[in-house]
Amino acid sequence: MKQKIYSFIGMCILFAIFLFPTGVFAEKMVVIDPGHGGQFTGTCGYTKESGKDLCERDVNLSVGLKLREALKSSGIKVFMTRETDVGFASNSSDDLKARTNLSNGFVKGNNDNSIFISVHHNASPTSPYVKGYETYYYDFNNLDPMYPYDPLQVKYLNDSKRFAETIHPTVRNALGLIDRKIHNDQSFYVIRNAQMPSVLVELGYMTNREEESRIKTADYQQKAAQALANSIISYFKVFEVYQNETKKATFKTKNEAVNFAQTLNGSVRVFDKDAQQDVWENSNFEVYHKSMGILKSFANEQEAIAFAAGYANTRVIEKANGETIWANFFSQKYDVQDQAGNSTTFFDLNKAISFAQTKQVSRVVRADSNDIIWTSFPNEQITRVIQTNRLNGATRYSTSVSISKMLHPNGFAENTEKTAILTTGVEPADALSAGPLSAIYGQAPILLNNSSSLLPEIKDELKRLGAAKVIIIGGPVAISPNVENAIHSLGIQTERISGQTRVETNLRIVEKLDSVEGVFVASARSFPDALASAPIAAANNWAIVLTEQNNISAEALNYLKGKKTVILGGSNVVSDSIQKQIVQQNGTENVVRLAGADRYETLASLLWHFKDQMKSDTINIATGANFPDALTAASLSIQNKAPLILLGNGLYKNIESFLFQYTEENLIKQVNVIGGPVAVPDSLESMIVNKAK
C-alpha cells in the first residue's frame, strides 16, 4: 500500500510538471526586491551629514513595504527578498547572487505568471544637478560577454520590455520627475538572472538636493509605491495567445487576441493573464485521465489519440458532444450491425446510435451480452432494458419513507430485527454516522424527522413496517422527547444513541458496530466529502468517525488503532496534523487520504478506491447539493453493494470515467434515483441510464 500511495503521488507530479497546459496551476506573483541592505547601504545622499542619515537601502525598503501593502487586495501573491535591513552575503557579488536565487525560488514552476521588480534610488558620482526617473530591463541583444545571463531570462525579453513600458510613464507622471527614459543597455545582475520578466527602477537621485528631500518623505514613497502597484496590476491585464503551448502574441483586449488566434493552425488558446484562465481555445478533443481529469487539449483527433496512448487510464473526448471516441481502460462495448453484416464498434453509446442512424437498417448491441439497445430492423425488439425507480416524496422526510418502502415493501419480515433508525433531517452529522448502523440491524431504514414532533408520514411508515424498535440518533435538541413519547404511544420501544456533541454521538454509534473492516475519518462540520462513504461503509462493514478539522479526540484515535483508515477530504476539512497522528499510530500502509478539488472529485477518488468492493447490478444516484437524500440511501447498498453516484448540474468527467469501466465490469439492471426531478432532473437520469446500458 505504501508503494502504491507514493507511485500515485509521483504520477500526479509527473502530470503536473509535463502535461498540464500553462495556466492550470497558475497564480499571479510578484517578487519585490528592495535593493541593497545591511552593510550594502547604496548611496547615502548629497546632504548626508552623519552615519545616521537615511541611505538608499532604507528608502528602497520603505517603498518596497508600502508596495506590498498596496498590492494586498490585488489578487497577486507578493514575495519580498527582504523585509528588514539585512544583507545576504559578506560581499556584493554573493549578495546579488543570493537575493536572485531567493527570488527565483519563490516562483519556481510558475515563472510565466510571475514578475520581478528591483527598487532603487539613483546617484550621480560627478554632478549634484543630475535628477529624474529611469527604468531598466535586460535585453540580451546588448550582451556584454563579461556579464552572462540566465538562459531562462531570454524567454522573457518581450515581457520585460512590456513591463518596463507599463511602469515607466505611470511612475514618472505620479512623481512628477524628469524623464530619463527606459534603458535596456545595462547588465544589472538581478534583472539578467531573474527567471521571470524583470525590471529595475531608479526612483530619483539621492545626490540631488531637491529630489533627495522629496525621496525621504512618506508622501513621496507612498506615491511611488502606489504607482508601481498600479503598473504591476496593469501588467497582468492582457490576453496571451498560445499555439501548441508556445506563446505567440500578447494583446490588450480579448477580441484582439481571439481574432489573432483564429488565424493560427494547430492547438491554439487565449489565456486571460489577469483571471489566470483560458477564455478561448480551438481544441476539439480533450484527453482525460480516469482519476486526474483533463491532461491536454488538441485540435485534431489523431494527435489527441497519439498523446493519450502514451499513458495508462486515459480516454479522448470530442468536445462538441462530450462523446468518448477512444479509451484504453474500457472497451468498445457497443457494436453497430447493419443488414449487410458489417460491424463497427464504439466506446460511447450516443456515438454508436448516431452512426447507426446513418444506415438504412441497423442495430446497436452490447458486445459482451448481445443485448439489443437500439434497432431499426423491422419487428425487432429491444432486449437491453434497465429498470429505473425514482424514490422521492414532497419533502426530504417523505423521500426517506419512499426508500424505506423499497427496502421493505411488505413491512418487516417476522424473523428480522424489526428496527428502524430515526435521525434529524436538519443536520447531516447524525445521519452520516448512522449509515453503518443500518447493516447491523438487518438493513434498517433510516428515517428523517424534525426535532419537535413525530411527522405523520413517519408515524404511518413505522406502523406499516411493523417496527418493534426505533434507534434514535442524537440528543433531545436533534430529536425531542415529544417525538420519542409519540413513538412509545405506538407500542414501539426506543433506544437513544447520543452524546454532548455530534462527535460524541458519533463515537457512541461506532461503539455499536462489531469488528469493522476499516474506518472512514470525515469532517464533523462539512458533509460533502463524506456523502458517498455512508453506502460503502454500510455495505462493507466500515465505520465512520467524525472529527473536528484540527483536533481528533483520544477516544477516536484509540478506536482507529490497528484499523485500515481512509481520510475523506483535503486538509481544509481534516488537517494534516490529524493525518500525521493517525499514521504514527497505524502506519503509513494503513492510512490513505482520498480528496479532490470538490465533493465530486472526492467522490470519484472514493469510487475508484472501492471499485472492486462494489460488485452490483444496481446503481443509486442522488444530488450532491444536499445531504438528506444521499445519506438515507445508505441502507439500499447493504444487500447489493451498489455505488452511490452524486450529481451536480451534470456528470463530472472523473465520475463518468468510473461509470464507463464499472458498467463494463458489471451488467447493470437497475438504477435507483433518490429524490424528485428538482433534485435529479429527468435528463440526468436518462444520461446515467444510457451510460449503464
N, C-alpha and C positions, 0 to 999 in steps of 0.2 A: 504493500500500500504506500509506503514511504516513497519508494522509487516512482510509483505511478503519479503521486502528487507532484514531485519535482519535475517529472517529464512533462506534465501538463503545464506547469508554470513556465518551463523552458520553451515549450511550443508557443505559449502566449507571447513571450518576449520576442521570439523569432518573428511571429506575425506582426507584432507592433513595430519592430525595427525595419523590417524589409518589405512588408506587404501593404500596410495601410497607406493610403494617399496622404499627401500633405494636408494638414488641417484637421485630421481626425482627432488627434490628441493635442491640437494646437492651443496655445494660450498667449495672449499679448503680454510681452515682458519688456522691461527697460532696465538697463544697468546704469546707475548714476555713479560716476567716478569723480568725487571731489579731489582735484589734483593736489599733489604734494601731501604733506602731513608729517608730524613728528619732527625729526631733525631736518627734514627737507622743507624749508619754510617757503620757498618761492620768493618772489620779490616782496620786500617789506616797505616799499613806497618811497617816494621822493621826500616826504615830510617826516620820515622816521627820526625820532629823537632819542629813543631808548630801546632796549631789548624787549620791553613790554608792549611795544607798539603792535598794532594789528598787522599781520602779514597775509600774503596770498593764501597760504594754507587755511587760514581762519575764515576768510570770506568765501573761499571755494566751498568749504564745509557748510557754512551758513546758508549759502544759496542752494547747495545740494539737499540739505534737510528741508528747506522750505519747498523745494521742488517735489520732494517725496510727499510732503503734506498736500500740495496742490493736486497731486495725482491720486489721492486716497480713494476718491469715489469714481474714478475714471474707468474702472474695469481692467486696468493694466497692472500686472504684478510688478512690483518695484523691488529691485535689489540695489544695495549700496556697497561700494568697495570699502568704505569706512564711514563710521557714524561718530567717531571721536577723533581727537588729534593724535593719530598714530601713523607710524611708517610701517613698511612691510619688510625692510631688509636694512643692512648696515651700509650699503652703498646704493647709489642712484640707479645703476643698471639693474641690479637684482630687485630693487623696489618696483621698478616698472614691470619687470617680468612677473613678479608675484601678484601684483594687482591685476594684470592682464589675465594670468592663469585663473585667478579667482573669478573674474568676470566671465570667462569662457565656461567655467564650471557651472555657474549659475544657470546658463541657458542650454547646456548640453542636451541635444535631442530636440530642441525647439528653436534652433538658430534662425530659421526662416522668419519666425514671428517675433523676433527679439531685436532690440536696438541698444546701442551703447553711446553714452554721451559723457565726455570728459569736460568738467567745468574748470575753467581757468580765468585768471586776470593777467593782463599783459604788462610788459615792461620794455622800455627803450634804454639801451645802455649808453646811447650817445646824446639824446636830447630830451629835456623835460617837456617839450612842447608837442610831442607826438601823442595823439589820442585817437579814440574811435573803437569800433567793434569789428571783429573778424571771425569767420567761421572756416574750419578746415575739415576736409575729408581726404582720404587716401586714394590716389589714382596710380595703379601700378605701371601705367604707361609713362609716368615720370620717375621710373625706378632709379634709385641710387644703389648700385651694387654693394655699397658699404652697409646698406641697411635692408636686409632681406625681409620679406613679408610672409605672413601665414598664408599658405595656399588657399585656404577657405575664404580669405578676405577678397580674393579676386572675384569670387562669385557674386559679391555684394557691391561691386563698383557702382552700378546704376542706382541701387537702393541708397547707398551712402550719399551719392550726388543728390538724389531726390530729398533725402533727409536734410542735407545742408541747405538746399534751395527752399525748403519749407521753413526751417528755423531762421535763416538769416534775416529776411525782411521783417518777420514778426518781432524778433528781439530788438533789432535796430530801431524800429518805429516805437516800440514800447519804452525804450530807454532814451530815445532822442539823441543817439550818438552819431558821430561821423561814420559814413560807410567806408570801411577799409576792405570790403569785398570778401568774396568766397575764394578760398585758395585750395588747390589740390597738388601743390608742388613741394609739400613738406612731408618728411618721412617720420613723423612722430610715432614713437614705439607703440603706444596704446591703440592708435587707430589703424596702424598697418598690421597689427597682430590680433585685433579683435575678430572673433569668428562670427561676426554678425554685422549688419550695417552700422557704421560708426561715424561720429563727428567729434571734433574738439572745438569748444567755443572759448573766445577770449573776450570777456565782458567789460572791456575798458582797460585803460592804462593806469596802473598804480604809481607810475613815475611821473604822471601829470597831476599837478596840484589840484586842479578843478575836478578832474574825474575821480581822483582818489577820495576827495572829500564826499563825493556822492556815493562811491562804492562802499564806504564804511557805514552808510545809513541803512536801517532796517527797511525803509520805504523803497530804496533802490534795489535792494536784494529781493524784496517781495515781488517787485515789478519784473525783475529778471526771471525769477522762478516761475511766475505765472505765465510769462511769455514763452518760456521753454516748455512748460506743461501744455499750453495750447498748441504748440508746434508738434509735440510728441503725439498728442491726441489726433491732430490733423494728419500726421504721417500715416496713421493706420486707416484713415478714411478713404480707402482706394479699393479697386477691384482688379485682381490679378488673373490673367488668362494663362492656363497651363495646357500644353499639348504633350501628350504622352508623359506627363509628370515633369515636364521641363517648362519653366516659366518663360513665356514668350513676350508678354507686354503687361503694362500697368495703366489703368485708366481711372479717371476721377468719378465717372458715373457707371452704373450698371449697364445702361443701354449701350454706351460706347464699347464696353467690354464684351457684351453679348454679340453685338454686331460684328466685332472683330473675330470673336471666337467662331462664329458661323462661317467664316471664310477658310477655316483650317480643317485639315483632314486628321484622321486618327482619333484617339480618345482625347476629348477637349472638355475642360471645365472652367468655370468662372468662380473664383474664390473671393468672398467678401472679407477683406482683411480685418475690418472693424468688428464684424459679427463673428468672425472666425468660423465661417461655414461656407460650403459651396452653395451658390444660388442659381447655377445653370450648368448643365452638362449635356453632352451629346451621346453619352454612353447608352447603348441599347441593351446591354447584357451585364448582369452582375454575378460575381462569384461569391457564394456564401459557404462558410464552414458551418457544419451542423450545430456546433455549440458556441462558436465565437462570432457568428454573424458575418457581415459583409467583409470581404477581403479586398476586392478590387472591381472596378467597372471597366468595361471595354466597349468599343464602338462596333466591333463585329463578332459574330458567333465563333468563328474559328479561333481567334485569339483568346477569347474567354475560355473555351474548352481546353485549349492547349495549356493555359495557365492553371486551370482547375485540376487538370490531370496530373500535375506535378505534386499534388498534395492529397492526403487521405481525407475522407469525410467531407467532401465538397460537392456542390451542385451549381449549375448555371441556370439563372432565371432570366427569362425575357421580360424586360421592364414594362413593355407596353401592356401586357396582360397578366403579369405575375406568374406565368406558367414555367414549370421546370422542363428544360429541354435536354439536360444531361446531368448525370449524377454518378458517383462511384461508391455510395454507401447504401443504396437501394436499387432495385432492378426495374426494368421496363415491364411493368406488370399488366399493362393494357395493350391488347392485341386487336388491331383493326383488320377484319377479314372481309374481302369483297366476294362477289359471286363468281369471279374468275379463279378464286382460290389463292389470291395474293394476300400476304400478311405483312403488316407493318406494326412495329411495337413502339410504345410511348411510355414515358415516365409519368406524365400528367394526364389525368382523365379528361379534363377540358380540352387539352390539345388533341387527344385521341378522338373525342367526339367531333371537334371542329374538322379534323381531317376526314372522318367517316362521312360527314355531311357533304363533302365534295364528291363522293362516289354516288353512282346511280342507286346501287343497293349495297348495303354493307352492315356490319355489326361490330360492336366493341365488346370483347370478352375479357374477363380476368384470366391472365395466362396460367396461373397456378391452379385454378379451380374449374376453368372453362365455363363459369357462370356468365350469362349474357347480361351486360349492363345497359346496353343501348342497341337498338336494331331498327333497320328499315326493311328487313326481309318480310314479305307478306306472311301473315298468320303466325309469326314467330313471337314468342313470349319472353319478356324479361325475367330472368331467374335470379339475378343478384339483387335482392331486396333487403334493406336494413330497416328494422323496426325502430321507430322513434317514439319516445314517451316524453311528453312535457309535464313536468311535475311543478305545479305552481298554484298559487292562490292569490287572493286580492291583497294580502299582506305577507310579510316575512313569516308571520305566525301560522297563517293558513298554508303557506308553502311547506313549512315543516310538517304539517299534517299530511299533505299530499305525499311526501317522502315516506312517512310512517305507513300510509295505506299501501304503498307499493311494496314495502318491506314485509308487511303482514296483512295481506288483502282480506284474510278471513279472521283477523284478530290473532292473539297469541295461541299457539298450539298448547295442548294440555301438558305436554312433557317439557315445556320450556320455562325459563326464568320468570316470564310474565312481568318483566321490569321495563320501565320507561325512564328516560333521563330528561329532566326539566332544567333548563338554564335560561338566563336572561337573553332577550333579543336586542338588548341595547349595547352591551359591551362584548367585544369578541373574545376576551381572555378566557372566560369560563367555558365558552363553547369550544374554543380551540383545545383546551385541556381535556374536555370531555370525550373527544373523538375516540381515543383508545379504550375508554370505559365501555363503549358500546359492545366491543368484542367479548369482554368477559361476562357480560350479562345477556349473552345469546342474541347478538345483533339487536340490541335495544335501540329503539328510535330515539333521536334527540329532538325534543320538542322545545319550542321557544315560547316564552311568556313574558308579559310585562311585570313590573315589580309589585303592583298593588293588588290585583285581583285575578282570579283564575278565569281566563278568557273562555267564552262559550265554546269556541271551536276546539280548544284544548280539552275542556271538560268532556265534550262529546267523543273526542278521539280516545281518551283514556277509558271511557265506558265501552266504546266499540272494540278496543283492543282486549278488554277483559283484564286490564292491568291489576296485578296484585301488589305492586310496589312501585314507588316513584323515587328515584335518586335526584334530590335537589342539589344543584351545584351553586355555591355562593352563599353569602350571608344574608341577613334579613333586609339589607339595603337592595341587594340584587333581586331576591325573591322573598317577599314579605311573609310574615306569619299568617296573614289573611289567606294567601294562596295555599299555604301548607294546610291550614284548617279546612279550606274548601275541598282539598284532596282527601283529607281524613273523612269528611262527611260523605264521600262516595264509598267508604269502606275500604280505602286503599291505604296501605302502610307507606310511610315516608322515611327516608334517611337523608340527612343533610350533610354534605361534604363542604366544609368552609374553613377559612382562616381569617386572620385580621386583615390581610391584604390579598390581592389577586395572586401574588407569588406564593403566599402561604396556602391559599386554597389549592393552587396547582400542586404543591407538594403533598397535600392531603389526598389528592386524586391519584398521584403516581404511587403512593403507598398501597393503593388498592390493586395495583397491577401485579400479576405474578412475574416470574423471571422473564424479563423482556429481552429481546434480541438486540436492541440498541435504543438510543435516546436522541431525539431532536432537541437542540437548545435554541429557543426562539425568544424574541423580544416580548416583554410583558406589556409594552406600550405601543408597539407598532405591528399591526396584524398582517399587512400584505405579504411579506416574505414567507410567512409560515402557513398561508392559507391552504396550499395544496398538500401540506405534510400530514394533515389530520387523516385523510383517507389512507395514505400509505402507512401511517402509524397503526391505524385500526386494523388494516388488513395483514400487517406483517409483525404484529406483537412488538411494536416500538412504543416508547413513552414520549411525551412532550414535556420538557422542563422549561419554564418561563424564567426570565432573568431581567433585571434592570440593565441598562446599557453598560455601566461601568462597575457594577457590583453584583457578584453572584454569592449567594449565601453559603455558609459552611455546610448546611444540610443538603443543599442542592449538589454541591461538589462531592459530598460523600455518596450521594445517590448515583452520581455518574461514575464513580470509581469502578474500574475494570470493565466498563461497557463501551461498545462502539458508539461514537458520538458524532453527530452531524450538526454543525452550527449553521443556522439559516440566516442569510442576510449579511450585509457588509459590516464594517467596524462602526458605522454610524448608528447601528441598532444593537449590536453585540460587540463590545470593544475588543481590540487585540489583546489587551491585558487579561481579559477573561479567557480568551482562547489560549493564551500562554499558561494560565493556571491549569486549564484542563489538560493541555499537552504535557505539562510537567507531571501531572498525576497519572494520566492514562497512556502516555507515549504517543509520539507523532503518528505511528502507524494506525492508531485507533481514533484519530481525530481528523475530520475533514470539514472545511468551510465551503458551503455552496452559496454563492452570491452572484448577483448581476446588477446591471445598471438600474433596473427597476424590478417590480414584482414579477413581471412576465419573464424577464431574463433569468431571475432567480428560479422561477418555476421550471424553465427549460433545463437549467442545471440539475434541478431536483429530479425531473423526469428521466433525464439521461442517466443519472447516477443509479436510479432504482428500476431502470427499464426491465431488467431480467427478473425482477421480483413481481412484475405486474403482467402476468400472462392471463389475458382475458379476452372474451368475445364481446365485451361491452366497453363503451366509453361514456363517461359522465362529463357534461360541460356546464359551466356556470359563469356568471360575470365575475371579473376580478375587481370591479369597482367597489363592491360592498361585501362584507363578510358573511351575513346570515345564511344565504343560500348555499354557499360553498361549504361552510362548516357543518351544517345539518346533513349534508350529503355524505359525510364520512362513513356512516354505517352502511351505505349502499355498497361500499367496496369490500366489506368484510368477507363475503362469500365468493365474489367473482374477481377480487383484486383489480378492479377496473381503475384506470388512471383518471384523475380529475383534470380537465383542461379548462383553464381560465381564459376568458376573452375580454379584450378591451374594446376599442372601436373596430377592431379586426383581429386577424390571427397573426401573431408575431412569427417572424421567419424562423427563429430557432425552435419554436414550438411546432411550426409546420414541418420542419425537418424531422422532428421526433415522430410526428404522425405518419410521415411517409414511410419511415423504417418500421415503426410499431405496427402499422396496419398491413404491412407486407408479412411480418412475422406472425401476426395474429389476425385471423379471419373474423372481422367484426360483424356481429349480427344485430347489435342493439346500441342505440345512442339515447341516453337519458339527458334531457335538457332540464336543468334546475332553474326555476324562475320563469316569469312571464316574458312576453315579447318585448317589453320595455327593457328588461334586464338582458335578455338574449334575443335579438331580433331574428325573425324567420330566415333572413338572408344569411346570417351567421350559422344558424342551424343547418341550412342546406349546404353551406360550404364545408362544414365538418363532415356531414354525411357523405358528400362527394369524395372527400379525402379518404374516407374509410372504405369506400367500395373497392 
